[in-house]
Amino acid sequence: MSINASTTTPKKGFDPSGFISMGFDLIGGTLMGISEAKKNRELAEKLQKLSLKQQRELEERLQNIQGEVARQTAMYEAVAVVEKAKLLDSQKTKQKILLGVLGMGVIVLVGMAIVFKRK
């Protein structure tokens, strides 16, 4: 009943597959960073080349879009409030109907109990 020491202790040493994987990750991350930096630089250059009139038009469009988004957000919130109120009213109506049916059932059962008790 002896336990083999080599099976219970992990081997320590150099792991070439982990090293290679880490190298690929480093290279891939570097290439992605270079690509993103290039895109950002190109966008900045394009913005600098715009005339003052084009920049103003772009800013005006951006403000219009932001205003439209704010308007649609407000409309969505208003519709959501109305829908929530309708849902709550519907639930209250269903609860009242259920309580009415249960109340009538209890009255009928009590009436039947009284009638059958007399016989």
Rosetta blueprint (number, residue, H / E / L):
1 M L
2 S L
3 I L
4 N L
5 A H
6 S H
7 T H
8 T H
9 T L
10 P L
11 K L
12 K L
13 G L
14 F L
15 D L
16 P H
17 S H
18 G H
19 F H
20 I H
21 S H
22 M H
23 G H
24 F H
25 D H
26 L H
27 I H
28 G H
29 G H
30 T H
31 L H
32 M H
33 G H
34 I H
35 S H
36 E H
37 A H
38 K H
39 K H
40 N H
41 R H
42 E H
43 L H
44 A H
45 E H
46 K H
47 L H
48 Q H
49 K H
50 L L
51 S L
52 L H
53 K H
54 Q H
55 Q H
56 R H
57 E H
58 L H
59 E H
60 E H
61 R H
62 L H
63 Q H
64 N H
65 I H
66 Q H
67 G H
68 E H
69 V H
70 A H
71 R H
72 Q H
73 T H
74 A H
75 M H
76 Y H
77 E H
78 A H
79 V H
80 A H
81 V H
82 V H
83 E H
84 K H
85 A H
86 K H
87 L H
88 L H
89 D H
90 S H
91 Q H
92 K H
93 T H
94 K H
95 Q H
96 K H
97 I H
98 L H
99 L H
100 G H
101 V H
102 L H
103 G H
104 M H
105 G H
106 V H
107 I H
108 V H
109 L H
110 V H
111 G H
112 M H
113 A H
114 I H
115 V H
116 F H
117 K H
118 R H
119 K L
